Amino acid sequence: MAKQKRRQLESRWRQSRLTIHRDLFKEQRRHVNQLIASAKSAHYTAQITEAACGIRQLYNVVNALLIKPEPGLSDCRSMD
């Protein structure tokens, strides 16, 4: 619901270009970003707590969080 409101405020700001609409949009955007960050934190905290009983599980969870996957190679057919 917060994301929907953010999209509505962004649309209103882009149409009107008024400063007040921009400020409302920025405030809502900040609120949504905080909600997302707290949800991520709660999710990963639960995963770590659940995996705390086994070293291997904990290692896998921490690795998934810290190590970014390498980007895949693009289709190289055009290089022939």
N, C-alpha and C positions, 0 to 999 in steps of 0.2 A: 504494500500500500504506500509506503514511503517512496519507493522507486517510481510509482505511478505519479505521485504528486510532484516529484522532482521533474519528470518528463513534462508534465503539464506546465509547471512554472518555467521550464526552459523554453517551451513552445511559446508561451505568452511573452517572455522576454525577447525572443528572436523576432517575433512579429511586431512588438511595440518599440523595442530598443530603449525603453525607459530605464533609468537608473534604479528606481525602486523595484522594478520587476527583476532586474539583474541581481540586486541584493537579496531578494527573496529566494531566487534560484540558488545563489551561492550558499545561503544559509541552509537550505534544504539539502543541497549537495553534500555539505559538510556533515549534516545529520545522518544522511544515508551512508556515507563513508565510515562514520563512527559505528553505526549499526553493523555494517559488514565486518569491520575489524573485530568487534566484540564477538560476533557469531563465529568467525574464524578461530579466534582465541579459545572460545569455549569448546569448539569442535576438536581442535588439536590437543587441548588440555585433556579432554576425555579420552582421546586416542592414546596419549602417553600414559595416563593413569591406568587404562585398561591393559596396556602392554607392559606395565611395570613389573609384572610377575615373571616375565621371561625375558632374558637378556637378548635373545635373538629377535623377538618381536619388537622390543624397544629399539634395538639397533636399526631394524628395518623402517620403523616409523620415523626415527630421527634422520636416517639417510634420505627418506622420501621428502622430508621437509628441507633439508640442507642442500642436497645435491640436485641441481637443475638438470633435466634431461637434455641431451644434445639434440640440436635441431636435425631433423631428417634431411637426407639429400633430396633435392628436387629431381624431377624426371629429366634424365640426361639424353633423351632421344634427339633433341635438337643439336647436340654436340657432335653427332656422327659426321 
